[in-house]
Amino acid sequence: MNEKNNIRAVEMVRRIRDEMAAALEGKSHAEIIEFFKTAGKRGQREPSRTTPMKRRRRSPSPGKTA
């Protein structure tokens, strides 16, 4: 299993920040607060996956044999 994912975290965060700034531009303080409350509630729900999760094989505990 030699998969390597390069994640450009700074670039990703900047893109998200810029999209949020564009979405909130011209909004009132109350509208901005409501935006983040709604986003927080959405984040607390069970996440939905677009791709199936890969199952990991569990290795036996130290001292136990398979």
PDB file of N, CA, C, O and CB in Angstrom:
ATOM      1  N   MET A   1       0.851  -1.180   0.000  1.00  0.00           N
ATOM      2  CA  MET A   1       0.000   0.000   0.000  1.00  0.00           C
ATOM      3  C   MET A   1       0.891   1.235   0.000  1.00  0.00           C
ATOM      4  O   MET A   1       1.165   1.828   1.044  1.00  0.00           O
ATOM      5  CB  MET A   1      -0.965   0.002   1.225  1.00  0.00           C
ATOM      6  N   ASN A   2       1.326   1.599  -1.170  1.00  0.00           N
ATOM      7  CA  ASN A   2       2.215   2.745  -1.307  1.00  0.00           C
ATOM      8  C   ASN A   2       1.519   3.919  -1.971  1.00  0.00           C
ATOM      9  O   ASN A   2       2.129   4.634  -2.767  1.00  0.00           O
ATOM     10  CB  ASN A   2       3.447   2.361  -2.099  1.00  0.00           C
ATOM     11  N   GLU A   3       0.259   4.123  -1.656  1.00  0.00           N
ATOM     12  CA  GLU A   3      -0.465   5.269  -2.199  1.00  0.00           C
ATOM     13  C   GLU A   3      -0.006   6.522  -1.495  1.00  0.00           C
ATOM     14  O   GLU A   3       0.199   6.534  -0.281  1.00  0.00           O
ATOM     15  CB  GLU A   3      -1.992   5.090  -2.055  1.00  0.00           C
ATOM     16  N   LYS A   4       0.152   7.581  -2.274  1.00  0.00           N
ATOM     17  CA  LYS A   4       0.548   8.846  -1.682  1.00  0.00           C
ATOM     18  C   LYS A   4      -0.384   9.924  -2.222  1.00  0.00           C
ATOM     19  O   LYS A   4      -0.555  10.063  -3.433  1.00  0.00           O
ATOM     20  CB  LYS A   4       2.048   9.178  -1.989  1.00  0.00           C
ATOM     21  N   ASN A   5      -0.969  10.667  -1.332  1.00  0.00           N
ATOM     22  CA  ASN A   5      -1.853  11.762  -1.719  1.00  0.00           C
ATOM     23  C   ASN A   5      -1.165  13.067  -1.381  1.00  0.00           C
ATOM     24  O   ASN A   5      -0.803  13.309  -0.230  1.00  0.00           O
ATOM     25  CB  ASN A   5      -3.237  11.660  -1.009  1.00  0.00           C
ATOM     26  N   ASN A   6      -0.989  13.898  -2.374  1.00  0.00           N
ATOM     27  CA  ASN A   6      -0.450  15.227  -2.129  1.00  0.00           C
ATOM     28  C   ASN A   6      -1.614  16.162  -1.883  1.00  0.00           C
ATOM     29  O   ASN A   6      -2.466  16.342  -2.753  1.00  0.00           O
ATOM     30  CB  ASN A   6       0.429  15.719  -3.319  1.00  0.00           C
ATOM     31  N   ILE A   7      -1.657  16.749  -0.720  1.00  0.00           N
ATOM     32  CA  ILE A   7      -2.729  17.668  -0.365  1.00  0.00           C
ATOM     33  C   ILE A   7      -2.105  19.052  -0.226  1.00  0.00           C
ATOM     34  O   ILE A   7      -1.189  19.269   0.568  1.00  0.00           O
ATOM     35  CB  ILE A   7      -3.463  17.226   0.961  1.00  0.00           C
ATOM     36  N   ARG A   8      -2.618  19.961  -1.004  1.00  0.00           N
ATOM     37  CA  ARG A   8      -2.138  21.339  -0.924  1.00  0.00           C
ATOM     38  C   ARG A   8      -3.082  22.085   0.008  1.00  0.00           C
ATOM     39  O   ARG A   8      -4.015  22.754  -0.436  1.00  0.00           O
ATOM     40  CB  ARG A   8      -2.068  22.022  -2.348  1.00  0.00           C
ATOM     41  N   ALA A   9      -2.825  21.960   1.306  1.00  0.00           N
ATOM     42  CA  ALA A   9      -3.747  22.453   2.325  1.00  0.00           C
ATOM     43  C   ALA A   9      -3.907  23.964   2.281  1.00  0.00           C
ATOM     44  O   ALA A   9      -5.022  24.474   2.383  1.00  0.00           O
ATOM     45  CB  ALA A   9      -3.275  22.033   3.693  1.00  0.00           C
ATOM     46  N   VAL A  10      -2.801  24.682   2.131  1.00  0.00           N
ATOM     47  CA  VAL A  10      -2.890  26.146   2.148  1.00  0.00           C
ATOM     48  C   VAL A  10      -3.723  26.635   0.966  1.00  0.00           C
ATOM     49  O   VAL A  10      -4.572  27.513   1.116  1.00  0.00           O
ATOM     50  CB  VAL A  10      -1.478  26.783   2.111  1.00  0.00           C
ATOM     51  N   GLU A  11      -3.473  26.061  -0.203  1.00  0.00           N
ATOM     52  CA  GLU A  11      -4.226  26.431  -1.397  1.00  0.00           C
ATOM     53  C   GLU A  11      -5.710  26.117  -1.215  1.00  0.00           C
ATOM     54  O   GLU A  11      -6.565  26.907  -1.614  1.00  0.00           O
ATOM     55  CB  GLU A  11      -3.673  25.700  -2.630  1.00  0.00           C
ATOM     56  N   MET A  12      -6.017  24.967  -0.614  1.00  0.00           N
ATOM     57  CA  MET A  12      -7.392  24.562  -0.400  1.00  0.00           C
ATOM     58  C   MET A  12      -8.093  25.508   0.575  1.00  0.00           C
ATOM     59  O   MET A  12      -9.234  25.905   0.338  1.00  0.00           O
ATOM     60  CB  MET A  12      -7.445  23.126   0.118  1.00  0.00           C
ATOM     61  N   VAL A  13      -7.424  25.868   1.660  1.00  0.00           N
ATOM     62  CA  VAL A  13      -8.032  26.758   2.658  1.00  0.00           C
ATOM     63  C   VAL A  13      -8.260  28.144   2.071  1.00  0.00           C
ATOM     64  O   VAL A  13      -9.290  28.766   2.332  1.00  0.00           O
ATOM     65  CB  VAL A  13      -7.144  26.855   3.915  1.00  0.00           C
ATOM     66  N   ARG A  14      -7.316  28.630   1.286  1.00  0.00           N
ATOM     67  CA  ARG A  14      -7.490  29.943   0.644  1.00  0.00           C
ATOM     68  C   ARG A  14      -8.676  29.945  -0.310  1.00  0.00           C
ATOM     69  O   ARG A  14      -9.433  30.915  -0.364  1.00  0.00           O
ATOM     70  CB  ARG A  14      -6.219  30.340  -0.112  1.00  0.00           C
ATOM     71  N   ARG A  15      -8.839  28.849  -1.068  1.00  0.00           N
ATOM     72  CA  ARG A  15      -9.959  28.756  -2.001  1.00  0.00           C
ATOM     73  C   ARG A  15     -11.286  28.771  -1.238  1.00  0.00           C
ATOM     74  O   ARG A  15     -12.232  29.453  -1.633  1.00  0.00           O
ATOM     75  CB  ARG A  15      -9.844  27.476  -2.863  1.00  0.00           C
ATOM     76  N   ILE A  16     -11.344  28.011  -0.140  1.00  0.00           N
ATOM     77  CA  ILE A  16     -12.558  27.969   0.683  1.00  0.00           C
ATOM     78  C   ILE A  16     -12.844  29.346   1.266  1.00  0.00           C
ATOM     79  O   ILE A  16     -13.984  29.808   1.251  1.00  0.00           O
ATOM     80  CB  ILE A  16     -12.417  26.926   1.817  1.00  0.00           C
ATOM     81  N   ARG A  17     -11.802  30.002   1.780  1.00  0.00           N
ATOM     82  CA  ARG A  17     -11.963  31.341   2.366  1.00  0.00           C
ATOM     83  C   ARG A  17     -12.493  32.328   1.327  1.00  0.00           C
ATOM     84  O   ARG A  17     -13.398  33.112   1.612  1.00  0.00           O
ATOM     85  CB  ARG A  17     -10.621  31.847   2.940  1.00  0.00           C
ATOM     86  N   ASP A  18     -11.924  32.285   0.122  1.00  0.00           N
ATOM     87  CA  ASP A  18     -12.352  33.209  -0.924  1.00  0.00           C
ATOM     88  C   ASP A  18     -13.799  32.956  -1.353  1.00  0.00           C
ATOM     89  O   ASP A  18     -14.548  33.896  -1.619  1.00  0.00           O
ATOM     90  CB  ASP A  18     -11.427  33.096  -2.130  1.00  0.00           C
ATOM     91  N   GLU A  19     -14.188  31.668  -1.418  1.00  0.00           N
ATOM     92  CA  GLU A  19     -15.571  31.339  -1.768  1.00  0.00           C
ATOM     93  C   GLU A  19     -16.539  31.824  -0.696  1.00  0.00           C
ATOM     94  O   GLU A  19     -17.615  32.331  -1.010  1.00  0.00           O
ATOM     95  CB  GLU A  19     -15.726  29.828  -1.970  1.00  0.00           C
ATOM     96  N   MET A  20     -16.157  31.668   0.570  1.00  0.00           N
ATOM     97  CA  MET A  20     -17.009  32.128   1.670  1.00  0.00           C
ATOM     98  C   MET A  20     -17.120  33.643   1.664  1.00  0.00           C
ATOM     99  O   MET A  20     -18.204  34.190   1.864  1.00  0.00           O
ATOM    100  CB  MET A  20     -16.461  31.645   3.021  1.00  0.00           C
ATOM    101  N   ALA A  21     -16.003  34.321   1.435  1.00  0.00           N
ATOM    102  CA  ALA A  21     -16.023  35.780   1.398  1.00  0.00           C
ATOM    103  C   ALA A  21     -16.937  36.280   0.291  1.00  0.00           C
ATOM    104  O   ALA A  21     -17.671  37.251   0.477  1.00  0.00           O
ATOM    105  CB  ALA A  21     -14.610  36.331   1.205  1.00  0.00           C
ATOM    106  N   ALA A  22     -16.894  35.619  -0.857  1.00  0.00           N
ATOM    107  CA  ALA A  22     -17.759  36.012  -1.974  1.00  0.00           C
ATOM    108  C   ALA A  22     -19.230  35.765  -1.624  1.00  0.00           C
ATOM    109  O   ALA A  22     -20.093  36.582  -1.944  1.00  0.00           O
ATOM    110  CB  ALA A  22     -17.374  35.235  -3.259  1.00  0.00           C
ATOM    111  N   ALA A  23     -19.510  34.643  -0.970  1.00  0.00           N
ATOM    112  CA  ALA A  23     -20.891  34.311  -0.607  1.00  0.00           C
ATOM    113  C   ALA A  23     -21.444  35.260   0.446  1.00  0.00           C
ATOM    114  O   ALA A  23     -22.646  35.525   0.471  1.00  0.00           O
ATOM    115  CB  ALA A  23     -20.973  32.878  -0.100  1.00  0.00           C
ATOM    116  N   LEU A  24     -20.574  35.777   1.323  1.00  0.00           N
ATOM    117  CA  LEU A  24     -21.028  36.621   2.427  1.00  0.00           C
ATOM    118  C   LEU A  24     -20.903  38.121   2.133  1.00  0.00           C
ATOM    119  O   LEU A  24     -21.288  38.948   2.960  1.00  0.00           O
ATOM    120  CB  LEU A  24     -20.244  36.286   3.672  1.00  0.00           C
ATOM    121  N   GLU A  25     -20.381  38.461   0.989  1.00  0.00           N
ATOM    122  CA  GLU A  25     -20.185  39.866   0.639  1.00  0.00           C
ATOM    123  C   GLU A  25     -21.524  40.600   0.621  1.00  0.00           C
ATOM    124  O   GLU A  25     -22.480  40.156  -0.014  1.00  0.00           O
ATOM    125  CB  GLU A  25     -19.483  39.993  -0.729  1.00  0.00           C
ATOM    126  N   GLY A  26     -21.576  41.715   1.318  1.00  0.00           N
ATOM    127  CA  GLY A  26     -22.788  42.531   1.350  1.00  0.00           C
ATOM    128  C   GLY A  26     -23.847  42.054   2.329  1.00  0.00           C
ATOM    129  O   GLY A  26     -24.913  42.664   2.415  1.00  0.00           O
ATOM    130  N   LYS A  27     -23.588  40.990   3.065  1.00  0.00           N
ATOM    131  CA  LYS A  27     -24.563  40.466   4.033  1.00  0.00           C
ATOM    132  C   LYS A  27     -24.467  41.248   5.340  1.00  0.00           C
ATOM    133  O   LYS A  27     -23.421  41.801   5.679  1.00  0.00           O
ATOM    134  CB  LYS A  27     -24.327  38.949   4.291  1.00  0.00           C
ATOM    135  N   SER A  28     -25.567  41.279   6.052  1.00  0.00           N
ATOM    136  CA  SER A  28     -25.587  41.941   7.355  1.00  0.00           C
ATOM    137  C   SER A  28     -24.940  41.027   8.398  1.00  0.00           C
ATOM    138  O   SER A  28     -24.713  39.842   8.152  1.00  0.00           O
ATOM    139  CB  SER A  28     -27.045  42.308   7.770  1.00  0.00           C
ATOM    140  N   HIS A  29     -24.651  41.596   9.555  1.00  0.00           N
ATOM    141  CA  HIS A  29     -24.061  40.823  10.645  1.00  0.00           C
ATOM    142  C   HIS A  29     -24.969  39.635  11.009  1.00  0.00           C
ATOM    143  O   HIS A  29     -24.483  38.522  11.210  1.00  0.00           O
ATOM    144  CB  HIS A  29     -23.826  41.727  11.885  1.00  0.00           C
ATOM    145  N   ALA A  30     -26.255  39.869  11.091  1.00  0.00           N
ATOM    146  CA  ALA A  30     -27.207  38.803  11.441  1.00  0.00           C
ATOM    147  C   ALA A  30     -27.217  37.701  10.378  1.00  0.00           C
ATOM    148  O   ALA A  30     -27.314  36.520  10.711  1.00  0.00           O
ATOM    149  CB  ALA A  30     -28.627  39.386  11.611  1.00  0.00           C
ATOM    150  N   GLU A  31     -27.119  38.077   9.114  1.00  0.00           N
ATOM    151  CA  GLU A  31     -27.107  37.081   8.042  1.00  0.00           C
ATOM    152  C   GLU A  31     -25.820  36.248   8.082  1.00  0.00           C
ATOM    153  O   GLU A  31     -25.843  35.049   7.805  1.00  0.00           O
ATOM    154  CB  GLU A  31     -27.251  37.771   6.670  1.00  0.00           C
ATOM    155  N   ILE A  32     -24.718  36.882   8.423  1.00  0.00           N
ATOM    156  CA  ILE A  32     -23.448  36.162   8.530  1.00  0.00           C
ATOM    157  C   ILE A  32     -23.506  35.159   9.679  1.00  0.00           C
ATOM    158  O   ILE A  32     -23.069  34.017   9.529  1.00  0.00           O
ATOM    159  CB  ILE A  32     -22.275  37.149   8.736  1.00  0.00           C
ATOM    160  N   ILE A  33     -24.040  35.578  10.820  1.00  0.00           N
ATOM    161  CA  ILE A  33     -24.185  34.687  11.977  1.00  0.00           C
ATOM    162  C   ILE A  33     -25.072  33.492  11.599  1.00  0.00           C
ATOM    163  O   ILE A  33     -24.745  32.352  11.926  1.00  0.00           O
ATOM    164  CB  ILE A  33     -24.789  35.457  13.199  1.00  0.00           C
ATOM    165  N   GLU A  34     -26.184  33.748  10.916  1.00  0.00           N
ATOM    166  CA  GLU A  34     -27.099  32.679  10.504  1.00  0.00           C
ATOM    167  C   GLU A  34     -26.407  31.708   9.542  1.00  0.00           C
ATOM    168  O   GLU A  34     -26.625  30.499   9.618  1.00  0.00           O
ATOM    169  CB  GLU A  34     -28.358  33.277   9.842  1.00  0.00           C
ATOM    170  N   PHE A  35     -25.587  32.228   8.651  1.00  0.00           N
ATOM    171  CA  PHE A  35     -24.834  31.391   7.713  1.00  0.00           C
ATOM    172  C   PHE A  35     -23.969  30.384   8.466  1.00  0.00           C
ATOM    173  O   PHE A  35     -23.977  29.192   8.157  1.00  0.00           O
ATOM    174  CB  PHE A  35     -23.956  32.262   6.793  1.00  0.00           C
ATOM    175  N   PHE A  36     -23.219  30.877   9.461  1.00  0.00           N
ATOM    176  CA  PHE A  36     -22.331  29.993  10.207  1.00  0.00           C
ATOM    177  C   PHE A  36     -23.085  29.043  11.139  1.00  0.00           C
ATOM    178  O   PHE A  36     -22.637  27.918  11.361  1.00  0.00           O
ATOM    179  CB  PHE A  36     -21.353  30.813  11.006  1.00  0.00           C
ATOM    180  N   LYS A  37     -24.209  29.474  11.681  1.00  0.00           N
ATOM    181  CA  LYS A  37     -25.036  28.570  12.499  1.00  0.00           C
ATOM    182  C   LYS A  37     -25.539  27.408  11.651  1.00  0.00           C
ATOM    183  O   LYS A  37     -25.490  26.251  12.068  1.00  0.00           O
ATOM    184  CB  LYS A  37     -26.234  29.334  13.126  1.00  0.00           C
ATOM    185  N   THR A  38     -26.022  27.733  10.458  1.00  0.00           N
ATOM    186  CA  THR A  38     -26.537  26.695   9.558  1.00  0.00           C
ATOM    187  C   THR A  38     -25.422  25.741   9.153  1.00  0.00           C
ATOM    188  O   THR A  38     -25.615  24.526   9.129  1.00  0.00           O
ATOM    189  CB  THR A  38     -27.177  27.327   8.304  1.00  0.00           C
ATOM    190  N   ALA A  39     -24.258  26.293   8.837  1.00  0.00           N
ATOM    191  CA  ALA A  39     -23.118  25.454   8.448  1.00  0.00           C
ATOM    192  C   ALA A  39     -22.694  24.555   9.605  1.00  0.00           C
ATOM    193  O   ALA A  39     -22.333  23.397   9.390  1.00  0.00           O
ATOM    194  CB  ALA A  39     -21.931  26.329   7.992  1.00  0.00           C
ATOM    195  N   GLY A  40     -22.734  25.070  10.814  1.00  0.00           N
ATOM    196  CA  GLY A  40     -22.375  24.275  11.989  1.00  0.00           C
ATOM    197  C   GLY A  40     -23.340  23.125  12.213  1.00  0.00           C
ATOM    198  O   GLY A  40     -22.924  22.010  12.526  1.00  0.00           O
ATOM    199  N   LYS A  41     -24.628  23.395  12.054  1.00  0.00           N
ATOM    200  CA  LYS A  41     -25.629  22.338  12.212  1.00  0.00           C
ATOM    201  C   LYS A  41     -25.445  21.261  11.155  1.00  0.00           C
ATOM    202  O   LYS A  41     -25.561  20.070  11.445  1.00  0.00           O
ATOM    203  CB  LYS A  41     -27.048  22.919  12.131  1.00  0.00           C
ATOM    204  N   ARG A  42     -25.154  21.685   9.916  1.00  0.00           N
ATOM    205  CA  ARG A  42     -24.921  20.736   8.838  1.00  0.00           C
ATOM    206  C   ARG A  42     -23.700  19.872   9.134  1.00  0.00           C
ATOM    207  O   ARG A  42     -23.690  18.680   8.828  1.00  0.00           O
ATOM    208  CB  ARG A  42     -24.742  21.472   7.508  1.00  0.00           C
ATOM    209  N   GLY A  43     -22.685  20.466   9.723  1.00  0.00           N
ATOM    210  CA  GLY A  43     -21.458  19.740  10.040  1.00  0.00           C
ATOM    211  C   GLY A  43     -21.622  18.749  11.177  1.00  0.00           C
ATOM    212  O   GLY A  43     -20.839  17.806  11.288  1.00  0.00           O
ATOM    213  N   GLN A  44     -22.623  18.944  12.024  1.00  0.00           N
ATOM    214  CA  GLN A  44     -22.841  18.035  13.154  1.00  0.00           C
ATOM    215  C   GLN A  44     -23.594  16.778  12.748  1.00  0.00           C
ATOM    216  O   GLN A  44     -23.567  15.772  13.458  1.00  0.00           O
ATOM    217  CB  GLN A  44     -23.600  18.747  14.255  1.00  0.00           C
ATOM    218  N   ARG A  45     -24.269  16.837  11.601  1.00  0.00           N
ATOM    219  CA  ARG A  45     -24.986  15.649  11.131  1.00  0.00           C
ATOM    220  C   ARG A  45     -23.998  14.629  10.607  1.00  0.00           C
ATOM    221  O   ARG A  45     -22.824  14.933  10.396  1.00  0.00           O
ATOM    222  CB  ARG A  45     -26.012  16.016  10.038  1.00  0.00           C
ATOM    223  N   GLU A  46     -24.473  13.445  10.403  1.00  0.00           N
ATOM    224  CA  GLU A  46     -23.651  12.355   9.873  1.00  0.00           C
ATOM    225  C   GLU A  46     -23.123  12.754   8.497  1.00  0.00           C
ATOM    226  O   GLU A  46     -23.909  13.132   7.628  1.00  0.00           O
ATOM    227  CB  GLU A  46     -24.467  11.024   9.789  1.00  0.00           C
ATOM    228  N   PRO A  47     -21.827  12.678   8.286  1.00  0.00           N
ATOM    229  CA  PRO A  47     -21.293  13.066   6.980  1.00  0.00           C
ATOM    230  C   PRO A  47     -21.719  12.087   5.892  1.00  0.00           C
ATOM    231  O   PRO A  47     -21.867  10.890   6.141  1.00  0.00           O
ATOM    232  CB  PRO A  47     -19.768  13.154   7.035  1.00  0.00           C
ATOM    233  N   SER A  48     -21.910  12.597   4.709  1.00  0.00           N
ATOM    234  CA  SER A  48     -22.238  11.718   3.592  1.00  0.00           C
ATOM    235  C   SER A  48     -20.976  11.517   2.766  1.00  0.00           C
ATOM    236  O   SER A  48     -20.216  12.455   2.529  1.00  0.00           O
ATOM    237  CB  SER A  48     -23.399  12.307   2.720  1.00  0.00           C
ATOM    238  N   ARG A  49     -20.770  10.298   2.338  1.00  0.00           N
ATOM    239  CA  ARG A  49     -19.577   9.983   1.556  1.00  0.00           C
ATOM    240  C   ARG A  49     -19.965   9.850   0.092  1.00  0.00           C
ATOM    241  O   ARG A  49     -20.983   9.250  -0.251  1.00  0.00           O
ATOM    242  CB  ARG A  49     -18.899   8.681   2.066  1.00  0.00           C
ATOM    243  N   THR A  50     -19.125  10.427  -0.760  1.00  0.00           N
ATOM    244  CA  THR A  50     -19.383  10.302  -2.189  1.00  0.00           C
ATOM    245  C   THR A  50     -18.707   9.055  -2.740  1.00  0.00           C
ATOM    246  O   THR A  50     -19.100   8.541  -3.788  1.00  0.00           O
ATOM    247  CB  THR A  50     -18.896  11.551  -2.938  1.00  0.00           C
ATOM    248  N   THR A  51     -17.701   8.574  -2.040  1.00  0.00           N
ATOM    249  CA  THR A  51     -17.020   7.354  -2.465  1.00  0.00           C
ATOM    250  C   THR A  51     -17.080   6.350  -1.330  1.00  0.00           C
ATOM    251  O   THR A  51     -17.070   6.739  -0.163  1.00  0.00           O
ATOM    252  CB  THR A  51     -15.545   7.640  -2.878  1.00  0.00           C
ATOM    253  N   PRO A  52     -17.142   5.067  -1.650  1.00  0.00           N
ATOM    254  CA  PRO A  52     -17.188   4.071  -0.584  1.00  0.00           C
ATOM    255  C   PRO A  52     -15.892   4.068   0.228  1.00  0.00           C
ATOM    256  O   PRO A  52     -14.804   4.308  -0.296  1.00  0.00           O
ATOM    257  CB  PRO A  52     -17.445   2.679  -1.171  1.00  0.00           C
ATOM    258  N   MET A  53     -16.043   3.795   1.499  1.00  0.00           N
ATOM    259  CA  MET A  53     -14.895   3.759   2.386  1.00  0.00           C
ATOM    260  C   MET A  53     -14.146   2.448   2.215  1.00  0.00           C
ATOM    261  O   MET A  53     -14.758   1.388   2.093  1.00  0.00           O
ATOM    262  CB  MET A  53     -15.329   3.945   3.844  1.00  0.00           C
ATOM    263  N   LYS A  54     -12.834   2.521   2.206  1.00  0.00           N
ATOM    264  CA  LYS A  54     -12.037   1.305   2.114  1.00  0.00           C
ATOM    265  C   LYS A  54     -11.927   0.700   3.506  1.00  0.00           C
ATOM    266  O   LYS A  54     -11.679   1.409   4.482  1.00  0.00           O
ATOM    267  CB  LYS A  54     -10.625   1.594   1.513  1.00  0.00           C
ATOM    268  N   ARG A  55     -12.107  -0.587   3.593  1.00  0.00           N
ATOM    269  CA  ARG A  55     -11.992  -1.257   4.882  1.00  0.00           C
ATOM    270  C   ARG A  55     -10.542  -1.592   5.134  1.00  0.00           C
ATOM    271  O   ARG A  55      -9.840  -2.067   4.241  1.00  0.00           O
ATOM    272  CB  ARG A  55     -12.864  -2.530   4.934  1.00  0.00           C
ATOM    273  N   ARG A  56     -10.100  -1.351   6.325  1.00  0.00           N
ATOM    274  CA  ARG A  56      -8.735  -1.675   6.704  1.00  0.00           C
ATOM    275  C   ARG A  56      -8.695  -3.024   7.374  1.00  0.00           C
ATOM    276  O   ARG A  56      -9.585  -3.390   8.142  1.00  0.00           O
ATOM    277  CB  ARG A  56      -8.152  -0.606   7.623  1.00  0.00           C
ATOM    278  N   ARG A  57      -7.659  -3.745   7.069  1.00  0.00           N
ATOM    279  CA  ARG A  57      -7.473  -5.009   7.768  1.00  0.00           C
ATOM    280  C   ARG A  57      -6.897  -4.708   9.129  1.00  0.00           C
ATOM    281  O   ARG A  57      -5.948  -3.935   9.257  1.00  0.00           O
ATOM    282  CB  ARG A  57      -6.555  -5.977   6.972  1.00  0.00           C
ATOM    283  N   ARG A  58      -7.460  -5.307  10.123  1.00  0.00           N
ATOM    284  CA  ARG A  58      -6.948  -5.124  11.482  1.00  0.00           C
ATOM    285  C   ARG A  58      -5.803  -6.087  11.707  1.00  0.00           C
ATOM    286  O   ARG A  58      -5.909  -7.282  11.433  1.00  0.00           O
ATOM    287  CB  ARG A  58      -8.062  -5.339  12.543  1.00  0.00           C
ATOM    288  N   SER A  59      -4.720  -5.554  12.203  1.00  0.00           N
ATOM    289  CA  SER A  59      -3.609  -6.439  12.517  1.00  0.00           C
ATOM    290  C   SER A  59      -3.824  -6.997  13.922  1.00  0.00           C
ATOM    291  O   SER A  59      -4.407  -6.321  14.769  1.00  0.00           O
ATOM    292  CB  SER A  59      -2.240  -5.691  12.407  1.00  0.00           C
ATOM    293  N   PRO A  60      -3.365  -8.207  14.176  1.00  0.00           N
ATOM    294  CA  PRO A  60      -3.562  -8.780  15.500  1.00  0.00           C
ATOM    295  C   PRO A  60      -2.805  -7.982  16.560  1.00  0.00           C
ATOM    296  O   PRO A  60      -1.774  -7.369  16.282  1.00  0.00           O
ATOM    297  CB  PRO A  60      -3.113 -10.242  15.518  1.00  0.00           C
ATOM    298  N   SER A  61      -3.329  -8.004  17.753  1.00  0.00           N
ATOM    299  CA  SER A  61      -2.679  -7.302  18.850  1.00  0.00           C
ATOM    300  C   SER A  61      -1.331  -7.937  19.140  1.00  0.00           C
ATOM    301  O   SER A  61      -1.147  -9.132  18.910  1.00  0.00           O
ATOM    302  CB  SER A  61      -3.565  -7.312  20.109  1.00  0.00           C
ATOM    303  N   PRO A  62      -0.384  -7.150  19.644  1.00  0.00           N
ATOM    304  CA  PRO A  62       0.922  -7.729  19.977  1.00  0.00           C
ATOM    305  C   PRO A  62       0.756  -8.886  20.973  1.00  0.00           C
ATOM    306  O   PRO A  62       0.008  -8.776  21.944  1.00  0.00           O
ATOM    307  CB  PRO A  62       1.864  -6.643  20.565  1.00  0.00           C
ATOM    308  N   GLY A  63       1.434  -9.949  20.729  1.00  0.00           N
ATOM    309  CA  GLY A  63       1.356 -11.104  21.619  1.00  0.00           C
ATOM    310  C   GLY A  63       0.321 -12.114  21.192  1.00  0.00           C
ATOM    311  O   GLY A  63       0.325 -13.239  21.691  1.00  0.00           O
ATOM    312  N   LYS A  64      -0.562 -11.752  20.288  1.00  0.00           N
ATOM    313  CA  LYS A  64      -1.590 -12.682  19.806  1.00  0.00           C
ATOM    314  C   LYS A  64      -1.186 -13.163  18.429  1.00  0.00           C
ATOM    315  O   LYS A  64      -0.549 -12.437  17.665  1.00  0.00           O
ATOM    316  CB  LYS A  64      -3.003 -12.013  19.771  1.00  0.00           C
ATOM    317  N   THR A  65      -1.548 -14.348  18.130  1.00  0.00           N
ATOM    318  CA  THR A  65      -1.261 -14.896  16.797  1.00  0.00           C
ATOM    319  C   THR A  65      -2.571 -15.012  16.041  1.00  0.00           C
ATOM    320  O   THR A  65      -3.636 -15.204  16.627  1.00  0.00           O
ATOM    321  CB  THR A  65      -0.542 -16.289  16.885  1.00  0.00           C
ATOM    322  N   ALA A  66      -2.468 -14.893  14.748  1.00  0.00           N
ATOM    323  CA  ALA A  66      -3.681 -14.928  13.919  1.00  0.00           C
ATOM    324  C   ALA A  66      -4.122 -16.348  13.669  1.00  0.00           C
ATOM    325  O   ALA A  66      -5.125 -16.573  12.990  1.00  0.00           O
ATOM    326  CB  ALA A  66      -3.450 -14.216  12.590  1.00  0.00           C
TER     327      ALA A  66
END
